[in-house]
Amino acid sequence: MKKDQKRFKKLQNINQCKSFNELIEQIDFSSGNSDDLTTIVLDYLDKQTVLLYYESLVDTNKQSNLLEWISEMFWKTDEFPDTIDVKIQPSDLSFTEAIEFLLDGETLLISDDSGIWNITSIKSLKVFQRSIQEPKNEQIVRGSHTGFNENLIVNLNLVRSRLKSPHLIIKYFSIGSHSHRKTALIYLNDLADPMLVEEFTMRLNAVDVDLAFSVGYIEEFIEDSNYSPFPQFLNTEKPERTAANLMEGRIAFMMDGSPTCLIAPVNFFTFYQSPDDYNGRFLVGTFYRLLRIASFLIALLLPAIYIATISFHFEIIPEDLTLPAKRAVQDIPYPPLFEALILELTIELIREAGIRLPNPIGQTIGIVGGLVIGDAVVNAGFISNLMVIVVALTAISSFVVPSVEMNTAVRILRFPFMILASLFGFTGVAAGIIILIVHLIKLESLTTPYLSPIAPFHVSGIKDTFIRLPGSKLDTRSADAHPLNRKRFGRNRWWKHAKK
């Protein structure tokens, strides 16, 4: 074995092999003697040829057609048909490079021509993919219902078909020393800030992992703050949302094998925007954006405010509600904090069970489990009716957020607020709000302020944050992404002024 290793170390490229046996042995050795590496030796018209491919990565039907074509036509015409994707490789191809081509789903056709190996790679990748159906976590009422799937080329096609611009740049990266997962950085070079593109590229090049199995896993290696509960990259599976953010001067990141696209830089208000906001009237879009911001405050603060009121500030309850509130809580054997924790954790358990179970069963568990448990704990005297109402409103408000990542952050953050309210009342809630605001002001997304356009304040950015002005008024891009050109479009609705 050691002698074989020494002999193979001397062979740097394929042309150093003098015979078929030596060539096949070297490639087989370099691939770890994997059983799915298929080697077919052909001898036709005094030309020796070897066909190499991983049968687990190629389309076997295409391979059968390729073999038939090689045996009938190759040595007669010396030309490949247009239906076969062919790439001629340099004759000094190394064994490492040959294995990389094979692992990328290519077929290597190596022929001996007067002692020189001619190497041709033929694309025959076997593609298993879902349809481009709408993602379940980003459903919309109006607009396109297509979504990304696990095939990177298909996803890039969906983006390019929406942005038919020569300024759309795609840069490929390989991440993972074992997985060699193909990734893509996407941006418009006439809009994206070159400094941000360079920063994003530097962070991707700094990722040193064995296996890159998902975009979410890589996100932790390139985000600004790992310890913040708030997402610093926008996750989306919709091509329209990706294209719209690219037009804002932002940068997108995609990975082969994952339908999720990461977008940066983003601000806090980006996570409360939905494609439906732009598919309807601006008044409707503004109303629902304000409703989502209100849902953020309700989901974050309502349980804490209730706990502080019952524990410390009972006097602020209106006189007409004092007696009903007192009757609801007087027989509960423990403080409101424990009530809230029991119900909140129960809601989280039901939610997690609903996700893991099949869809029909999961929906049943969510509805029946919530009703049965809620009614049972109230009748048993463990939980007050008021607490059930508060927790129900909190749960509903937390699911209004269009972003799953922001939804999770809000659900986690309400627990510290509940603890502060149980210890210090409204003073603890106020302290928690101040700490949260300071954290959001300090937080960055790809080195840009997370709370923009509020901090730092930009008047032009307000018109498309928690409100949305009519489309004809959104003539400038948001400043948080530092676009090279702030102007979005020229003069619109000129015909209205021409009639006067």
Secondary structure, 3 states (H helix, E strand, C coil): CHHHHHHHHHCCEHHHCCCHHHHHHHHHHHCCCCCCEEEEEEEECCEEEEEEEECCCECHHHHHHHHHHHHHHHHHHCCCCCCCCEEEECCCCEHHHHHHHHHCCEEEEEEEECCEEEEEEEECECCCCCCCCCCHHHCCCCCCCCCCCCCHHHHHHHHHCCCCCCCEEEEEEEECCCCCEEEEEEEECCCCCHHHHHHHHHHHHCCCCCCCCCHHHHHHHHCCCCCCCCCCCEEECCHHHHHHHHCCCCEEEEECCCCCEEEECCCHHHHHCCHHHHCCCHHHHHHHHHHHHHHHHHHHHHHHHHHHHHHCCHHHCCHHHHHHHHHHHCCCCCCHHHHHHHHHHHHHHHHHHHHHCCHHHHHHHHHHHHHHHHHHHHHCCCCCHHHHHHHHHHHHHHCCCCCHHHHHHHHHHHHHHHHHHHHHCHHHHHHHHHHHHHHHHHCEECCEECCCCCCCCCHHHHHECCCECCHHHCCECCHHHCCCCCECCCCCCHHHHHCC
